[in-house]
């Protein structure tokens, strides 16, 4: 019986040690996380040795540092991604795997530290951000939604996906400079990742505005509490290949009228969040 090749690199025989540590793509993933802290480590291909070495480095980090969750997030993400490659015939995409691992890491850290004001999206973009603040600075400030300037329409959107990845929802609403609601949308979507739901919410929110047939030349402000989605729309070069077509379609809609898109805190997006949950 022939040994199967590693699904991540398709160049060497798959073993547990190779898959999780010595595979060139797995090794690159570990190094990407380490580089966030400007560190350089030599990884063993023995799981026990890696965990021991990581534990030794951990002594230089605070007890509540996100650093301590990295090995679990990487190992879990590699294993899930490996199964997708094998059973769903997906193609290896290291940037996507890196994003998935950061999302798992950020989600677990937020679940463990719910009082922290830093958004999930900020932690996904730069995990060390949570180590740069004292506990007193992590408490949530009071923030509220603000009406747009005179002559503007503001569109707030939100999207979410359950942990199971099945039957997510998107929602949003349009309001004028007096805060009067001009229209809403709320709908369910298929399976996928949370950032996919956020991107779909942005696209549907823009399309709903166009379909409303607004006659006056109003300027539009689009707001989302997903920093990752907003950054990808503003800078398509930072978007992973798996989301590029969706981001391009959003850019096509944006070109139809004058619109400013920006990230806002989750606390300013409660109405859109309620519509997303309804969807």
Secondary structure, DSSP 8 states (H G I E B T S, - for coil): ----B-TTTSSSB--HHIIIIISHHHHHHHHHHHHHTT------SSHHHHHHHHHHHHTTS-TT-GGGGHHHHHHHHHHHHHHHHHHS-----HHHHHHHHHHHHHHHHHHH-TT--S-HHHHHH-GGGGGGS-GGGGS----------TTEEEEEEEEE--TT--SEEEEEEEE-TT--EEEEEEEEE-S--HHHHHHHHHHHHHHHHHHTT--S--EEEEEES-HHHHHHHH-GGGS-HHHHHHHHHHHHHHTTS-EEEEE--GGGGHHHHHHHHH-
